Amino acid sequence: MSIATLSWQAHRVSVDTLGFLPPFLGSRRKRWLFISEDTPLGRAQLFPFWRHRADLAARYGIDIRELPLSRFQAGKNPYAGPVEAVCFQARAGLPPGEVAALAERIRTIFPTARLGYFDASPSTSLPYAGALNPLVAAYVKKQVLKEKRLYRETLLGDAYHGDHYARRLRAAEPMNRWPVPDDFWSKLWLGPHYAFSPELQPRFQGGFPNGDRDIDVQARFNTEGSAWYAAMRQEALDKVGELAGRYRVRADGKLPPASYRAELLRTRICFSPFGQGEITPRDFEAMAAGCLLLKPDLSHLECYPEVFLPYETYVPLAWDLADFEEKVAYYLAHEAEREAIAKRACDLLRGYFGQNRFLNDVEPLLIRLGLAGEAAPARAEAPVAMPVMAAAPMVLDRAVSSVESAAPVEPGPLAMPKPRILLSAYHCAPGTDPGARIGWEWYRRISAQCPVTLVTHRRNRPALEAAGAPLPDSSVIYIDTDWVPDWVRRLVEGLFKHEGGDALSPLEWQLYDSAALGVLRRRRMAGAVWDLAHQFTPAAPLSCTRLHRLGLPVALGPWNGAVPVPEAFPEIALQDPRPVRSAAPLGGWFDWALGTTRHASLILAANPSTLAGLPAACRERCRLLLEDGVDQDRFRAGPWPEPPSATQALRVLFVGPLVPDQGIPMLLAAIARVGARSPVELVVVGEGDQAEALRAEAEALEISACVRFKGALDEDGVAAELARAHVFCLPAVRETQGSALLWAMAAARPVIALDCGIAADIVDAEVGLLIPATGQRSVVERLTWALIDIMNAPEVWRLRGKAGRVRVESRHGWDARIEAVMAWYRQIL
């Protein structure tokens, strides 16, 4: 059980049992009151806000309090007074007049607050739309119908899907029709559903549940309820009964919760018919347990995150279950397909919750309620009359279209629609590979801002899907070039290898780019729409693209090529196997032939050297931007270790590939000199062709006892090593990314680097030391002096580390990177 769940349970005891209702904190906070109804869906709607209460307080100054509806109705209300927003729930099935009367009472007690109604009824119906429309600023549902005209139909029963079953199965139900005013649609928002509940959300924090599955089909559900509900569920149970004798089925009786969850972990297919609403807790219990979900087709509705993707995260069934037996047989016979779909569903939700997307996604609702946004006043004078953004009508970036295309009813400027981005990233996967990791960061962070279609190589698919791709509001297209014979690949890669270090030849790239263009053209002919294309990785100008032939504006980069080895290091230049100079003319020829830079609307360059190497005709469309950013939550500013002394070793850290241009032998020589007079430790993180030679060099210098080669580490491992280090040292003569320098600065560690490459644009005397790149001998001497200076003036170096953290927060965080790129996208469009 997670800490958040335990804390929630303690909160429930405090509020429900003990009746402890703490007051709001001070007048400077924005006060947000939830009047809650204790139902499974009601708890799921409230829990994510309560879970992120500290984040909401830090980011928006919001103070959240909860008041049970039963206490409010009994007159036990300790929160009467100025409140910015009140969101309330009501028991499902109440007549519209009673819910409107409740809203009127709340409005009377809190006259300056904006009201929001969190509809805790399971179905897609909107029975309270007409009654609450003049009273609330927001109406939150866990699911909505895609076609809004369906809300104006007269139904048998109380739900859209209930009407279908009542008519088909001849169940006796009353006729219902609820009026939905034309100006209601701007108030309708998609909000949390059952997956956000305190019971279910923690189950998506671990990995995919592997293990033996000895149950073929699990279908434990009740058949009691209203006429249409009982008939629908009995039909489903009868279908399950037809499988008996051929498959191992569990469908009889009710189990305790723990036994039920344990049974799902042993189950291959979970059949989940509709409930009172189409989406049920059982759907997410199956996904969390790694079962394949079979469920009646959900293509008629929307929810967020968009987890119900046909044949991607669940298998849809006909509403009359005519294909139920066929699909059970198929997926039991095709285990790999069954597991792949189950894994995508689990990973999608695990990725959403793991990235804490909810806090950003909920901001439009906060603006609507007057709790966020510069235009929102501290105290709303009236609950509905304040101007709001009419162009962003749904929380979680999911737009509800109106029944008819009409002008916005409410005043206020129209926001520019979010651009639909086509992102081409050949290298894109979380992990230790720098190029692929950076591609992954750009994809996941841009997709958090706007809809994204990612185009990438098929080799990235396992790692991407393990990380939850496709991420919410995005899709992924995989391109295959593995049909190229290995001997051809090795031949061309031996001739050309660009300075980014990727094993990607011009031949490989051009095959990939050509294949991607063909696929994307077919997608456009089939109706796909994009506003802008961005070719991101690989990050070298040799990788010229044809994306402009789609007729879209194109952004390129950040590119980071054309960084030479300084002339003072001829020995290192001779050791470097990458023939940069011979590849540069080929890149220029490809660019001329394909017209890549001529047709680009924006070209991002990671450093001035790259910018200087681009054609002069495109300079006015170029911008400088580092390709990597810093995850400031992962690389935190921890306390500096105990200062180095005669008894406390100076701890030095290096992170990077073990290749000649990283200058590691110069660092080893400096460590040997320092170690002769004071205790010192060097940790080397990374892998490469020079690893064995470097170990031999350490033995020859008699410093093996104080040098540790850790191999490749992920970002968490690097963060842990930074926490133990006094200083980060990168003596590279040609550094093109600077990621490790930024990580060290984010961790409040001073940095030492050579005055060349990307380091010259990142490091200065405020955050560390830049050593002139004047040759190996002088670098070793200056490195030695710098390390000794840390021992003599530790406070100066500690303050340099703190200054580095401040600089990262203002210039180098991912938020700053993406904000700049989104601004450039808007300029282009």
FIDOMI-753904 format. One record per residue: x negated, y, z of N, C-alpha, C in turn. Coordinates in steps of 0.1 Angstrom, whole numbers, plus 5000, padded with zeros to 4 digits. Layout:
<nodes>
XYZXYZXYZ
...
</nodes>
This chain:
<nodes>
499249885000500050005000499150125000
499450224991498650344990498850445002
497850535003497950635014499150725011
499450754998500550844995501850774999
501950644997503250575001503350565016
502250545023502350545038502750675043
502150785037502450915042503950945039
504450905027505850925024506750855034
506450725037507250655047507250725061
506150785065506150855077506950985076
506951045064507751165062509251125063
509651005057511050965058511450945072
510650885080511050855094511150995101
510251085098510351215105511551295101
511951285088513051365084514451295086
514451165083515751095083516151045097
515050995104515350935117515251035129
514051095129513751195140514451325138
514751365126515351495123514451605125
513151585123512151685124512051765111
512451885110512451965098511552095101
510352085097509352195100509752315092
509452435097509852565090508852585079
509252685070508352725059507152795065
506052795058504752855062504652995057
504953095065504653235062505453295051
505453425050506253495040505553505026
504153475026503453485013503653365004
504153255009504353145001505653154994
505753084982507053074975507752954981
508952974985509652874993510552794983
510452664984511152564975511852464984
513152464984513852364993514552264984
514352134988515052024982516251974992
517451974987518551914995518751784989
518351674996518251544990519251444994
519551354985520451244988519651114988
519751034998518850914999519350794991
518950804978519250694969517950654962
517850534956516650494949516250594938
517150644930516750744920516450874926
517250914936517051034943515651044949
515150934955513750934961512750944950
513050874938512050874927511951014922
513051094922513051234916512251324926
512251304939511651384948510151354951
509851224951508551174955507351244948
507351264934506251324928505951464932
507051544935506851674940506251674954
506751584962506251574976504751524976
504451424967503151374966502151484962
502551574953501651684949501851814956
502451804968502751934975501452014978
500351944981499152024984498652094971
498752024960498352084947499252194943
500552184945501452284942501252414951
500852384964500552494972499252564968
498252494964496952554960497052624947
497852564937497852624924498852734923
500052724929501152814927501552884940
500952844951501452904964502852864968
503252744964504552694967504552614980
505552634988505752555001507052484999
506952345000508152264997508652205011
509952215012510652155024511852075019
512151965027513251885023514351885034
515551895030516751895039517651785034
517951685042518851575038520251635036
520951595025522251645022523251625034
523151515041524051495052523951595063
522651645066522451745076522951885071
522751905058523252035053524752045054
525451935050526851935050527351935065
526551895074526951895088526652035095
526152125087525852265092524452275099
523652165098522352165104521352215094
521252345092520352405082519352505089
518152465091517152555097516452645087
516852635074516152705064516852825058
517952865064518752985059517853105059
517853175048517053295047516553305033
515553395030515053415016514353295012
514753235001514153114994514153134979
513053104973512953124958513753034950
513752904954514452804946515052694956
516252644952516852534959517252434948
516752314950517152204941517852104949
519052054944519851964952520251844944
520651744952521151614946522551594952
523251504946524651464952524851324949
525751264957526051124955526651094941
526150994934526650954921528150924922
528850964912530250934911531251034917
530651144923531551244928532251324917
533551364919534151444909533451574906
533451624894532751754891533051864900
534351874904534751984913534051984927
533751864932533051854945531651894944
530951854933529551894931529452044928
530452104921530452254919530652324932
531552264941531752324954530552324962
529752214961528452204969527452314964
527452334950526552434945526952574949
528252594950528752734954528352754969
528452654977528152664991526652694992
525752624985524352654985524052794981
524752834970524552974965524953074975
525953054983526353144993525353155004
524753045008523753045019522453095014
522053075002520853114996521053204984
521553324986522053414975520953454965
519653464970518553504961517853394954
518253274957517553154951518053114938
517153064929517552994917517852854921
518952804915519352664918518952564907
518652444911518352344901519052214906
519752144897520452024900519651904895
519351814904518651684900519751574900
520151544888521251454886520751314890
521251254901520851124905521651014900
522651044891523450934885522550864874
522650724874521750654865521950674850
523150704846523450694832522950824825
523150824811522750944803523951054803
525051014809526151114809525851244816
526651344812526551474818527851524824
528351454834529751484839529751624846
528651674850528651794858528151914850
527951904837527352004829528352134829
529652104826530552224825530752284839
530852214850531052264863529852344868
528652294865527452354871526752454862
527152464849526552554840526452694845
527452754850527352894855526552914868
526252804874525652814888524152774888
523652704879522252654880521352704869
520052714872519052754862518452634855
518552514861517952394855518852274859
518952184850519652054852518751944848
518351864857517251764855517851624854
517551554843517951414841516751324839
516851194843515751104841515751054826
516851074819516951024805518051104798
517951124785518951194778519151124764
520251154758520551104745519851184735
519251124724518551204714519551284706
520651224703521651304695522651364704
522551494706523351564715524851574712
525151544699526651534695527351424703
526551324707527251204713527751244727
527251354733527751404746529251454745
529651484732531051534731532051434727
531551304727532551194724533351164736
534551114733535451054744535050914746
534750874759534150744762535150664770
535050524768535650434777534650414789
534950444801534050434812533250564814
532150554820531450674824530050684818
529750614807528450614802528450584787
527550634779527450604765527350454762
526450384769526250244766527450164772
527950224783529150154789530350154779
530450264772531550274762531450154752
530150134747529950024737530349894743
529949864755530249734761531749714764
532349824769533749824772534649794759
534249854748534949834736534749694730
533449654730533149524724533549404732
533449414745533849304754535249324760
535949424755537349444759537549454774
536649544780536749564795537749684797
538549674807539449784810538749894817
538650014811538050124817538850254813
538850354822539550474819538850554808
539550644801538950734791538350854798
537250904794536551014799535951104788
536051234790535351324781534951454790
533651474790533151584798532651704790
533151824792532851934783531351974786
530652004775529252054776529152184769
529052294777529052434771527852444761
527952534751526852554741525652604748
525752694758524552754764523952664775
524452534776523952444786522552384782
522352374769521152294765519852344769
519752484771518552544775518252514789
519152454797518952424811518652274813
518752194803518652054804517152014804
516651944814515251914815515151764817
514051704811513751564814512851564827
513151484836512451474849512051334853
511651314865511151184869512251074869
511750954866512650834866512050734876
512550614875512250514886510750484887
509950504876508550474876507850564886
508450684889507750784898508150754913
508850644915509250614929508050584938
508250604951507050574960506750424961
507750344957507550194956506750154944
507150214932506550164920505350234915
505250364917504050444912502750384917
502550344930501250294934500850164927
501850094922501549964915500749984902
500750104897500050134884498650194887
498150184899496850234902495750134899
496050014900494949914898494849874883
494149774880493949724867495149634862
495049584850496049494845496049364853
497249324858497249194866497049074858
495949014858495648884851495948774861
496048654855496248534863497148434856
497248324862498148214856499548254856
500248234846501748264845502448134841
503048074851503747944849505247954848
505748074847507248104845507348164832
508148104823508348154810509248284809
510448274816511348384815511948404829
511848534834512448564847513648664844
514848634850516048714847516948704859
516448754870517248764882517948904883
519248904881519949034882521448994885
522049094892523449064896524449094885
525649044887526749064877527949134883
527749194895528949264901528949404898
530149464896530249604894531549634886
531549744880532749784872533049694861
534149704854534649604844533549594833
533149704827532249694816530849644820
530449684832529149644838529149494840
530149444847530149294850530249214837
530949264827531049184815529749184807
529049304807527749314800526749224807
526649224820525649144828525948994827
527248964827527548824825527148764812
527348844801526948804788525448784788
524748874794523248854794522848724802
523548704813523248584821523548454813
524648454806524948344798523948314787
523348414781522248404771521048334778
520748374790519648314797519948174800
521148144803521448004806521247904795
521347964783521147874771519747834769
518847894776517347864776517047744785
517947714794517647614804517347484798
516347414803515947284798514847294787
514747404781513647424771512447504776
512747594785511747684791511847684806
510847734812510847744826511447884830
512647884835513448004836513748024851
513648144856514148184870515248284868
516448244872517548334870518548324881
518448234891519448214901519048274914
519948334921519748374935518948504935
518848554947518148684950517048654959
515848724957514648704965514348824973
513648804984513148924991512149004982
511949134985511149214976509749154973
509049114984507749064982507748934974
508648844976508748724968509148754954
509948854952510348894938509148944930
508349034937507149084930506148974927
505948884937505048764935505548684923
506848664922507348584911507048654897
507248784897506948854884505448844880
504548834890503148814886502848684880
503848584881503648454875504448444863
505148554858506048544847505448604834
505848534823505348574810506348684804
507648654804508648744799509648774809
509948904810510948954819512149014811
513248954813514449004805515149104814
515349224809516049334817517149394810
518349344812519549404805519749544811
520649624805521049754810521649744823
521549854831522149864844523249964843
523550034854524550154853523950254843
522650264843521950344833521150254824
520650304813519850214804518550184810
517850274816516550254823516850204837
516150104841516350044854515050024861
515050014875513749984882513149854877
513949764873513349634869512449644857
512749744848511849764837510349794841
510249884851508949924855508249814865
509149744872508549634880507949534871
508549504859507949414850506649464844
506649594840505449654834504249644844
504549684857503549684867502949544869
503849434868503449304870502749234858
502749304846502049254835502949164827
504249164829505249084821505549154808
505849074797506449134785507849164788
508249294785509649334788510449314776
511549234777512549224767513749304772
514249394763515349484768516149524756
517449544758518249604747517649734742
517749754729517149864722517350004729
516350084731516450214738516150324728
516250304715515850404706516850524705
517950514713518950624713518650724723
517650704732517450794743516050844744
515850944752514450994755514250994770
512950964774512550984788511151024787
510551064799509151104799508451054812
507250994810506550984798507250884788
506950894775507650814765507050674766
507550594775506950464777507550354769
508850374765509550264758509350274743
508250214738507850224724508050084718
508950064708509249934703508049864698
507949734703506849644699505449704702
505449804710504149854715504149834730
505149874737505249854751506449774756
507349744747508449654750508949594737
509749484738510349424726511849454727
512449534717513849564718514749454713
515849444719516849344715518149404710
518849334701520149384697521049394709
521949494709522849514720523749394723
524049314713524849194715523949064718
522649094719521648984722521648874712
521948904700521948794689520548744687
519548834689518148794686517448754699
518048734710517448714723516648574722
517248474718516548344718515448334709
515648404697514548404687513348474692
513448584699512348664703511648604715
512448534724511848464735510948354729
511448274720510648174714509348224707
509448334700508348384693507248434702
507548504712506548564721505948464731
506748354734506148244742505148164733
505348164720504448094711503248174707
503348304709502248394705501748474717
500948404725500548454738499748584737
498848594727498048714725498848834723
499848824714500748944711501548974724
502048874731502748904743501948984753
500748934755499849004765499449134761
499249154748498849294743499949394745
501149354743502249454745502449484760
502349374768502449394782501349484787
500149464782499049544787499149694783
499649714771499849854766500849924775
501949864779502849924788502249954801
501549864807500949884820499949994819
499049994809498050094808498550234805
499650244797500250374795500650444807
501350374816501750434829500550454838
499650354838498450364846497650494842
497550514829496850634824497550754828
498850764827499550884830499450924845
499650824854499550854868498050874872
497150804866495750814869495150954865
495751014855495251144851496051264858
496951224866497751324873498351424864
498951374853499551454843500751534848
501451484858502651534863502551684867
501451714874501251844879501251954868
500651924857500652014845501952014838
502551894837503751884829504951944835
504951964848506052014855506052174855
505052234850504952374851506152454845
506552404833507752474827508952484836
509152374843510352374853510052474864
508852484869508552584879508752724874
508352744862508652884856510152904856
510852804852512352824850512952854864
512452804874512952824888512352944895
511453014888510853134894509753104903
509152984902508052944912506652954906
506652984893505352994886505453094874
504353134869504353224857504253364862
503453444854503253584858504553664858
505453624849506653704848507653674859
507453564866508453524877508353614889
509353674894509253764906509153674918
508653744929508553664942509953634947
510953714945512253684950513253714938
513953614934514953634923516153694928
516653804921517853874926519153794923
519153714913520253634910519853504904
520653394906520153264903520053234888
520753304879520753274865520453394857
520653514861520553624852519153664849
518153614856516753654853516353604839
515653694831515153644818514253524819
514353434811513453314811513053284797
512153194795511653154782512653054776
513353094766514353004760513752904751
512452914748511852824738511252704745
511352694758510752574765511752514774
512752454769513952414777513752284785
512652214784512552084791511252074798
511352024810510151984818509451874811
508151864813507351754807507151764792
507351894787507051914773507951834763
509151794767509951724759511151804755
511351854743512351944739513651874737
514751934743516151884740516651974729
516951914718517551994707519052024710
519452144705520852174707521752104697
523052104700524052034691523952094677
523952234677523852304664522652394665
522052424654520852514654521352654655
521352704667521852834670520752924676
520953054676519953144683519953114698
518853144705518753124719519853214726
520453154736521553224743520953324752
519853284759519353364770518353464764
518153584770517153674764515753634768
514753694761513353654764512653624751
511353644751510653614738510553464735
510453434722510253294718508853264719
508553144726507153104727506753034714
505453044710504952974698505052824700
505552744691505652604693504252544694
504152444702502852374703502352314690
501052344686500652284674500552134674
500752074663500651924662499251894656
498351844664496951834660496651694655
495951684643495451564638493951564642
493551474651492151474656491451354651
490351374643489551274638488351254647
488151144653487051124662486550984660
485550964652484950834649484550764662
483850844670483350794683484350844693
485150754700486050794710486450684719
485850684731486150574740485550614754
486150584765485550614778484450514780
483450554788482250474790481050544791
479950484790478650544791478050604779
478550564767478050614754478450764753
477450854752477750994753478651044743
478451014730479251054719480751014720
480850884724482250824725482950884737
482250904748482850954760483351104758
482551184751482951314748484151314738
484151224728485351214720486551184728
486451094737487551054746488051174754
487151254760487551364768488251464760
487851494748488551594739489951544736
490051414732491351354729492251364741
491851324752492851314763493251454768
492251554767492551684772493351764762
493051754749493951824740495351764739
495451634741496751574741497551614753
496951654763497651714775498251844772
497751914761498252044758499252054746
499151954737499951954726500051814719
500951794710501051654704499851634696
499251514697498051474690498151344683
497651334671497451204664495951184663
495551084670494051054670493750954659
492750984651492250884641490850844645
490650714647489350674652489050534646
487850484648487450354643488050244651
488250134644488950014651488049964662
486749984662485949924673486249994686
486850114686487150174698488450124705
489250044698490550014702490549944716
489749844719489849784732489649874743
488549964742488250054753489350164754
489950204743490950304743492250254750
492650134746493850074751493650044766
492450004770492249974784492350104793
492050224786492150354793493550414792
494550344786495850394785496350454772
495450444762495850504749496850414742
497750464734497950614731498450684744
497850794747498250874758499650934755
500350984766501651044764501551164753
502651164745502751264735501651254724
501151134722500151124712500350984705
499650964694499550834687498150814682
497850694679496450654675496550574662
495650614652495550544640494150484640
493950354638492650294638492250264623
490950294620490450274607489350164608
489350074598488449964598487449974587
486149974590485049964580484149844582
484649754591483749644595483649534583
484349564572484249474561482849494553
482149604556480849624550479849524554
479149454545478249344549477149404559
476749324568475749364578474449404572
474049334561472749364556472749504549
473849534543473949674537473949774548
474649754559474749844570473349874576
472549764578471249774584470349844575
470449824562469549884552469750034552
470950084551471250224551470950294564
471350224575471050284588469550294591
468750204585467350214586466750334579
467450384568466950494561467350634567
468550634572469150764578469750734591
469450824600470050824614469950964619
471051024621471051164625470551184639
470251314642469651344655470551334667
471851314665472651284676472451154683
471751064676471350934682472450824679
473450854671474450754668473950664656
474250534658473950444647475050454636
475150564630476150594620475450644607
475450574597474750614584475750704576
475150774567476050844557477050754550
476550634547477450544540478650504549
478350464561479350424571480350534573
479850664574480750774577481650794565
481150794553481850834541482950724539
482650594541483650494540484750514550
484450544562485450574572486350694569
485650804565486450924562487350904550
486850834540487650804528488850724531
488650614539489750524543490750604552
490250694561491150774569492050864561
491450924551492151014542493250944535
493050824530494050744523495250714533
494950664545495950634554496750754558
496150874560496850994564497651044553
497251034541498051074529499350994529
499250864531500450784531501350814543
500750844554501650894566502351024563
501651114556502351244553503551214543
503251124533504351094523505551034530
505250964541506350894549507050984559
506551114560507251214568506451264580
505151214582504351264593504051414591
504051494602503851634601502751674611
501751744605500651804614500451944610
500052024619499752164617498352194614
497452114620496052144619495252014621
494152004613493251884615491951934621
491451844630490151884637489251754637
488151764629487151654629486151684639
486151594650485351624661484051534662
484151404663482951324663482951234650
481651204645480351244651480051384650
479151434658478851574661477751634653
477351564641476251614633476751664620
476151774614476651834602476551734590
475751624592475651524581477051454579
477951464589479251404588480251494581
480151504568481051594561482451514558
483551594560484851524559485651584547
486651504543487551544533488951574538
489051604551490351624557491151744551
490351844545491051954540491851914528
491651804522492451754510493851714514
494151714527495551694532496351824531
495651934527496352064526496552134540
495852094550495952144563494752234566
494952334575493752404581492852304588
491552324587490652224593489652294602
489452234614488452284623487352174624
486152204625485052114625484152134638
483752024644482752034655483452034668
482652064679481352124679480252034673
479552084663478352014657477152054665
476151954666474951984674473751934667
473651934654472451894647471452004645
470451974638469352074634468652124646
468352044656467552084667466152024666
465152094662463852034660463052014673
462051924672461051914682460052024681
459852104692458852214692457552174686
456852264679455652224673454552194683
454652234695453652214706453652064710
454551984705454651844709454551754697
453451754689453351674677453351524681
452751484693452751344696454151284698
455051364704456451314706457151314692
456851414684457551414671457151284662
455851244664455451124656456150994662
456450994675457050874681458550864678
459150974674460550974671460850904658
461650804658461950724646463050794637
463650894642464750954634464351064624
464351034612463851124601464851244599
464851334608465851444607465651524594
464451554591464151644580464651574567
464451444566464851384553466351364552
467051364564468551354563469151484560
468551594564469151724562469551764548
468651734538469051764524470251674520
470351554525471451474521472751524527
472651574540473851634545474351754537
473351844533473651954525474351914511
473851804505474451764493475851714495
476051634506477451594508478351714511
477851814518478751924521479052004508
478052014499478352084486479352004478
479151874477480051784469481451784474
481551774487482951754493483551884497
482851994498483452124501483852134515
483152064525483652054538483552194545
482452264545482352394552483052504544
483152484531483852584523485252594526
485852484529487352474532487652474547
486652484555486952484570487452624575
488452624583489052744589488252784601
487552684608486852704620485752604621
484452654624483352564626482752594639
482752494648482152514661480752454661
479752534666478352494667478052494682
477352384686476952364700475852454705
474952504695473852584699473352674687
472552774690472152864679471352794668
470652684671469852614661470852544651
471852484656472852434647473552534638
473852654644474452764637473552814626
472252824629471352874619471152784607
471452654609471352554599472552544590
473652614593474852604585474752704573
475452674562475452774551475852914555
475153004550475353144553476753194550
477353134540478753174535479753144546
479553054555480553014564480353074578
479253154580478953204593480053274600
480853354593481853434599483053354604
483053224600484053134606483453044616
482353064621481652984631481753044645
481852954655481852994669480952904676
480252954687479452874696480252814707
480152684709480852614719480152484722
479752464735479152334738480252224736
479752104732480651994729481151924741
480451934752480751864764481251964775
482151914784482551994795482351914808
482751974819482551904832483851874838
484051754843485151714851484851754866
485351874870484951924883485451854894
486451764892486951684903486051564905
485351514895484451404896483051454901
482651564896481351614900481551734910
481651704922481951794933480751854939
480851974944479752044950479551994965
478751894966478451834979477351904986
477151884999476151955006474751905002
473851995002472451964998471851875008
471051765004470451675014469551755024
469151685034468151745043466951785035
466451915038465351965030464051875030
463351865018462151775018461151825028
460351735033459351775043458251655043
457451665053456351555054457051425057
458251425063458851295066460151265057
460651375050461751355042461351375027
461551265019461051265006461851364997
461151424988461851504978462551414968
463851424965464551334957464851404943
464251344933464351394919465151304911
466051354902466951274894466751304880
466651204871466651224856467851134851
468651194842469651114835469551144820
469451034812469451054798468950924791
468950924778468450804771466850794773
466350674774464950654775464350644762
464150754755463550774742462550874743
461650884733460450974733460851124736
461851174729462051314730462651364743
462851274752463351314766462151354775
460951324771459751374778459551314792
460051184794459951124807458451104811
457551064802456151044807455651174814
456051294809455551414816456051424830
457351384832457951384845457151284854
456851164849456151064857454751114861
454151184852452751244855452951344866
453951424866454151524876454451464890
455351354889455651284902454351224908
453451174900452251114905451451224912
451351344907450551454913451251494926
452551504926453251554938453151444949
453351314945453251204954451951194961
450851244955449551234962449451324974
450451424976450351514987451551514996
452751464991453951464999454851354994
455751305002456651194998457651244987
457851164977458751204966459351074961
460651084956461350974950461851024937
461750944926462350974913463350854910
464550894906465550804901465750834886
465550724878465750744864466950664860
467950734854469250674850469350674835
469450564829469550554814468950434809
469250404796468650294789468050344775
467150264770466650294757465350214753
464850234741463750164736462450184744
462350284752461150314759461150264773
462150194777462350154791461150074796
460749964789459549884794458249964794
458050054784456850134784456850224796
457950284800458050374811457750304824
458250184825457950104838456450074838
455850044827454450014826453650144830
454150254825453450384828453550414843
454650384849454750414864453750324871
453650194867452650104874451250154872
450950204860449550254857449250374865
450250464868450050584877450150544892
450450424895450550374909451750444916
452850464909453950524916455250434915
455050304912456150214911457050214923
456450234935457150224948458150344949
457850454943458750574944459550604932
459550524922460350544910461250424908
462550454907463550354906464250374892
464250264884464950264871466350204873
467450284872468750234876469550184864
468950204852469750164840470850254837
471750224828472950314825473950304836
474450424840475550434850476750514843
477950494848479050574844479050704851
479950784849479950924855480050914870
480850824875480950814890479650774896
478850684889477550644893476550764893
476650844883475750964882476151054893
477451074895477851164906477251124920
477250994922476750944935475250964936
474550954925473050974925472851124927
473651214921473451354923473651394937
474551334944474851364958473651334967
472751244963471651214971470351284966
470451364955469251424949469151574954
467851614955467551754958467551844945
467151784934466951854921467151764909
467651814898467751744886466751794876
466051704870464951744861465151674847
465151754837465351704823464251764814
463051704813461951754805462051724790
463251724785463451684771462951794762
462351754751461851854741462951874730
463951794730465051814720466351754726
466951834734468251804740469351864732
470351784728471451844719472751854726
472951784738474251784744474251864758
473351834766473251904779474251864789
474851744787475951694796475351684810
474251614811473651584825473351714832
472851814825472551944831473852004837
474951994830476152054835476651974847
476551844846476951764858476151794870
474851814869474051854880474451994886
474752084877475152214882476552204889
477452124883478752114890478552054904
477551964905477351904919476551994928
476252124924475552214932474052174934
473452124923472052084924471252174914
470152234919469352314910468752224898
468452284887468052214875466752264870
465952174865464652214858464752154844
464352234834464452184820463452264812
463152224800462252294791463052394783
462352504780462952624773463052594758
463852494755464152454741465452384740
465952364728467152294726468352354734
469352274737470552324744470252374758
469152314764468852364778468652514779
468052564768467752714768468952794769
470152744765471352814765472152794778
471652694787472452664799471652704811
470352694811469552714824468852844824
468852914835467953024837467553034852
466853134856466353144869467353154880
468653184877469653184887470153054891
470052954882470552814885469452714886
468152754883467052654883465852714877
465152644868463952694862463852634848
463452724839463152694825461652694824
461052584819459652574817459252594803
458352684800457952704785457552574779
458052554766457752434759456452454751
455252464758454052494752453052384752
453552254753452652144752452752054765
452351924763452551834774451751864786
450451904784449651934796450252054804
450552164798451152274805452452234812
453252154805454552114811454352034824
453351944823453151864835452651954847
451852044844451352134855452452224860
453352274852454452354857455452274864
455752154859456652064866456152034880
454852004881454251984894454452104904
454152214898454352334907455752354911
456752334902458152354905458552254916
458152134915458552034926457952064939
456752114939456052154952456752274957
457252364949457952484953459252454960
459852344956461152304963460852274977
459652204979459352174993458952305001
458352404995457952525002459052625004
460052624995461152724996462452654993
462852555002464052485000465352564999
465352675007466552755008466852824994
465752864988465952934975466552834965
466052714965466552614955467952564959
468252564971469652524975470652634970
470252764971471052864966471252864951
470152824944470252804929471252694926
471352594934472352484931473752544933
473952624943475252674946475652774934
474652844929474952934918475352854905
474752734904475052654892476552614893
476952574905478452534906479352654902
479052774907479852884903479852904888
478752884881478652904867479552804860
479452684864480252574858481752604859
482152654871483552674873484052784864
483152884861483652994852483452974838
482452894834482052884819482152744814
481852634821481652504815482652394819
483652434826484652334830485452294817
486052174818486952134806488052224804
488652284814489752374812489352494804
488152544806487652654798487452614784
486852494782486652444768487952444760
488952374766490152344759490952474757
490952564767491552694766491052774754
489752774752489152844741489552774728
489552644727489952574715491352604711
492252594721493652624719493852764714
493152854719493252994714492853004700
491752934696491352934682492352864673
492952754678494052694670495152794667
495552864677496652964675496253074665
494953114666494453214656494553164642
494153034640494152974627495552964621
496452934630497852904626498653034624
</nodes>
